[in-house]
Amino acid sequence: MFSRSWILTTLLVFAGTAVCVRLGIWQLDRLEQRRAFNAQVESMWAMETLDLNQSVPDDIAKMEWRAVTVTGEYDFENQVAMRNQYHETEYGYHLITPLVWDDPSTGSGGTTVLVNRGWIPADGNSTPQDWRKYDEAGVVTVTGQIRLGQEKPAFGGVADAEGKLDVWNNLDVERIAEQSPYPMLNVFIQQDEIAGDDVPPIPFQPEIELTEGSHFGYALQWFSFATILFFGYPFFLRKQK
């Protein structure tokens, strides 16, 4: 196995075995992440709707996917848009608008949260001035789900430029709050769909598949490959001898 003629092959087998084991462990980590996500979603869906007009929990960032409702007024001067969004096959944007209300639990006014109001077509909507035709003036009640913002994904995706932006690649709540004239909650509201609503902005909710996926099966495959390499290699060498 460690003779001069076989040392390189042996090292490659050991390296291949290590890679297969690492990939198997990675799939098990993905499985645990998926289980944690499923548990989070199911536990939040089981809770009653959170009324932000009554109080805003300090740990609201731990309540992603919980149903939420709030009544307030939109601030259209500071709304932004998310590019690369589709409604069926049509390209467009998502309007992200601050909603302001008084919070009786703090005794102060001007509590603010971003709301994903939904999809608008790209045609004729390239500037913030164009978006103003979708204003919903006055007091409105929003229902939806609590969501966390997202920076640039670790793999793929496009990072947003520095400075004040009107159109974003990623719904980065923290950075959008930094360019606003007032503090915001560290979450946003994904507004619920409205049956039969086809007038922009069109709200939506992402489809969620609460399964464990194929991670466990993939892990078994990688561990099997590692076993075949590690234990099969000596038998191969014996046969060659």
C-alpha positions as CSV (number, residue, x, y, z in Angstrom):
1,M,0.0,0.0,0.0
2,F,2.8,2.4,0.9
3,S,5.4,1.1,-1.6
4,R,6.9,3.6,-4.1
5,S,4.7,2.4,-7.0
6,W,1.4,2.7,-5.0
7,I,2.0,5.6,-2.6
8,L,0.4,8.2,-4.9
9,T,-2.7,6.0,-5.4
10,T,-2.9,5.4,-1.7
11,L,-2.8,9.1,-0.9
12,L,-5.5,9.8,-3.5
13,V,-7.7,7.0,-2.0
14,F,-7.3,8.5,1.5
15,A,-8.0,12.0,0.2
16,G,-11.1,10.7,-1.6
17,T,-12.3,8.9,1.5
18,A,-11.9,12.1,3.6
19,V,-13.8,14.2,1.1
20,C,-16.7,11.7,1.0
21,V,-16.9,11.6,4.8
22,R,-16.8,15.4,4.9
23,L,-19.6,15.6,2.3
24,G,-21.6,13.1,4.3
25,I,-21.2,15.2,7.5
26,W,-22.2,18.3,5.5
27,Q,-25.4,16.7,4.4
28,L,-26.2,15.8,8.0
29,D,-25.6,19.4,9.0
30,R,-28.0,20.4,6.2
31,L,-30.5,18.0,7.6
32,E,-30.3,19.5,11.1
33,Q,-30.7,23.0,9.6
34,R,-33.8,21.8,7.7
35,R,-35.3,20.2,10.8
36,A,-34.6,23.4,12.8
37,F,-36.3,25.5,10.1
38,N,-39.3,23.2,10.0
39,A,-39.6,23.4,13.8
40,Q,-39.4,27.2,13.7
41,V,-42.1,27.5,11.0
42,E,-44.4,25.0,12.6
43,S,-44.1,26.6,16.1
44,M,-44.7,30.1,14.8
45,W,-47.7,29.0,12.7
46,A,-49.2,27.5,15.8
47,M,-49.1,30.8,17.7
48,E,-51.9,33.3,17.6
49,T,-51.6,36.4,15.4
50,L,-49.3,39.0,16.9
51,D,-50.9,42.5,17.1
52,L,-48.1,45.1,16.9
53,N,-50.5,47.8,17.8
54,Q,-50.8,46.2,21.3
55,S,-47.1,45.6,21.8
56,V,-43.8,44.9,20.1
57,P,-41.8,42.0,21.6
58,D,-38.1,42.6,22.3
59,D,-37.4,39.2,20.7
60,I,-39.4,39.8,17.6
61,A,-36.4,38.7,15.4
62,K,-36.9,35.2,16.9
63,M,-40.5,35.1,15.6
64,E,-39.9,34.6,11.9
65,W,-43.0,33.1,10.1
66,R,-45.4,34.1,12.9
67,A,-48.6,35.7,11.7
68,V,-48.8,39.4,12.4
69,T,-51.1,42.4,12.0
70,V,-50.6,46.1,12.4
71,T,-52.5,49.3,11.6
72,G,-50.7,52.4,10.6
73,E,-49.8,54.8,7.8
74,Y,-47.3,54.2,5.0
75,D,-44.4,56.5,4.5
76,F,-44.0,56.6,0.7
77,E,-41.2,59.1,0.7
78,N,-38.8,56.4,2.1
79,Q,-40.0,53.3,0.2
80,V,-37.6,51.2,-1.8
81,A,-37.9,48.4,-4.3
82,M,-36.4,45.0,-4.8
83,R,-35.3,44.2,-8.4
84,N,-35.4,40.8,-10.2
85,Q,-38.9,39.8,-9.0
86,Y,-41.5,38.0,-11.1
87,H,-45.2,37.6,-11.1
88,E,-45.8,34.4,-13.1
89,T,-43.5,35.1,-16.0
90,E,-43.5,38.9,-16.0
91,Y,-40.5,40.8,-14.6
92,G,-40.8,43.6,-12.1
93,Y,-40.1,44.8,-8.6
94,H,-41.4,44.3,-5.0
95,L,-42.3,47.5,-3.2
96,I,-40.9,47.8,0.3
97,T,-42.6,50.5,2.2
98,P,-42.2,51.7,5.9
99,L,-45.4,51.6,7.9
100,V,-45.6,53.9,10.9
101,W,-47.8,53.7,14.0
102,D,-47.9,54.6,17.7
103,D,-46.7,51.9,20.1
104,P,-48.7,52.1,23.4
105,S,-46.3,49.7,25.1
106,T,-43.5,52.3,24.9
107,G,-45.6,55.4,25.2
108,S,-43.9,56.9,22.2
109,G,-45.0,57.4,18.6
110,G,-43.4,56.6,15.3
111,T,-42.7,52.8,15.6
112,T,-41.9,51.7,12.1
113,V,-41.6,48.4,10.2
114,L,-40.9,47.6,6.6
115,V,-43.7,46.0,4.6
116,N,-43.3,44.0,1.4
117,R,-46.4,45.3,-0.3
118,G,-45.9,43.0,-3.4
119,W,-45.1,43.0,-7.0
120,I,-45.3,45.8,-9.6
121,P,-44.3,45.5,-13.3
122,A,-40.9,46.9,-14.4
123,D,-42.4,48.7,-17.4
124,G,-42.9,52.4,-16.4
125,N,-41.7,51.9,-12.8
126,S,-38.0,52.7,-13.0
127,T,-37.9,55.5,-10.4
128,P,-39.4,56.2,-7.0
129,Q,-41.6,58.9,-8.6
130,D,-43.2,56.2,-10.8
131,W,-44.1,54.1,-7.7
132,R,-46.2,56.8,-6.2
133,K,-49.2,55.8,-8.3
134,Y,-49.4,52.8,-6.0
135,D,-49.8,54.9,-2.9
136,E,-52.4,53.8,-0.3
137,A,-53.1,57.0,1.5
138,G,-54.5,57.1,5.0
139,V,-54.7,54.5,7.7
140,V,-54.3,50.9,6.5
141,T,-54.3,47.5,8.3
142,V,-51.6,45.0,7.1
143,T,-51.7,41.3,7.8
144,G,-48.8,38.9,6.9
145,Q,-45.9,37.1,8.4
146,I,-42.8,38.2,10.2
147,R,-39.7,37.8,8.1
148,L,-36.0,38.5,8.6
149,G,-34.0,40.5,6.2
150,Q,-31.3,39.1,4.0
151,E,-27.8,40.3,3.1
152,K,-26.1,38.9,0.0
153,P,-26.3,35.1,0.1
154,A,-23.1,33.2,0.9
155,F,-23.3,31.5,-2.5
156,G,-24.5,33.4,-5.6
157,G,-26.5,36.6,-5.5
158,V,-25.2,40.1,-6.1
159,A,-24.1,42.4,-3.3
160,D,-25.7,45.9,-3.1
161,A,-23.6,49.0,-3.7
162,E,-22.7,51.3,-0.8
163,G,-24.6,54.5,-0.2
164,K,-28.3,55.4,-0.3
165,L,-30.2,53.2,-2.8
166,D,-33.7,53.2,-4.2
167,V,-33.5,49.8,-5.8
168,W,-32.0,46.8,-4.0
169,N,-30.8,43.3,-4.8
170,N,-31.3,42.0,-1.3
171,L,-33.9,43.0,1.3
172,D,-31.3,44.0,3.9
173,V,-33.4,45.5,6.7
174,E,-30.5,46.8,8.6
175,R,-29.0,48.7,5.7
176,I,-32.3,50.0,4.5
177,A,-33.0,51.3,8.1
178,E,-29.6,53.1,8.1
179,Q,-30.7,55.3,5.1
180,S,-34.1,56.1,6.7
181,P,-34.7,59.2,8.9
182,Y,-36.0,57.1,11.8
183,P,-35.3,53.7,13.5
184,M,-37.1,50.6,12.3
185,L,-37.8,47.1,13.6
186,N,-35.2,44.6,12.6
187,V,-37.7,42.5,10.7
188,F,-40.1,43.1,7.8
189,I,-43.7,42.0,7.1
190,Q,-44.4,39.8,4.2
191,Q,-48.0,40.9,3.3
192,D,-50.6,38.1,2.9
193,E,-52.0,37.4,-0.5
194,I,-55.4,38.6,-1.4
195,A,-57.6,36.2,-3.3
196,G,-58.4,37.4,-6.8
197,D,-56.1,40.5,-6.4
198,D,-54.4,41.1,-9.7
199,V,-53.9,44.9,-9.3
200,P,-50.3,45.9,-8.5
201,P,-48.8,45.9,-6.0
202,I,-49.7,42.2,-5.8
203,P,-48.8,40.6,-2.4
204,F,-47.5,37.1,-2.2
205,Q,-46.4,34.5,0.3
206,P,-43.6,32.1,-0.6
207,E,-44.4,28.4,-0.8
208,I,-42.8,26.4,2.1
209,E,-42.1,22.7,1.9
210,L,-41.9,21.3,5.4
211,T,-40.0,18.1,4.6
212,E,-36.6,16.9,5.4
213,G,-35.6,16.7,1.8
214,S,-33.0,14.2,0.5
215,H,-30.2,15.1,2.9
216,F,-30.2,11.9,4.9
217,G,-30.2,9.8,1.7
218,Y,-27.3,11.8,0.3
219,A,-25.4,11.5,3.5
220,L,-25.7,7.7,3.3
221,Q,-24.5,7.7,-0.2
222,W,-21.3,9.7,0.6
223,F,-20.6,7.5,3.7
224,S,-21.1,4.4,1.4
225,F,-18.6,5.8,-1.1
226,A,-16.1,6.5,1.7
227,T,-16.5,2.9,3.0
228,I,-16.0,1.4,-0.5
229,L,-12.9,3.4,-1.0
230,F,-11.3,2.8,2.4
231,F,-12.1,-0.9,2.8
232,G,-12.2,-1.8,-0.9
233,Y,-8.7,-0.5,-1.7
234,P,-6.8,-3.1,0.3
235,F,-8.7,-5.9,-1.5
236,F,-7.9,-4.3,-4.8
237,L,-4.2,-4.2,-4.0
238,R,-4.3,-7.9,-2.9
239,K,-5.8,-8.8,-6.2
240,Q,-3.1,-6.8,-8.1
241,K,-0.4,-8.6,-6.1
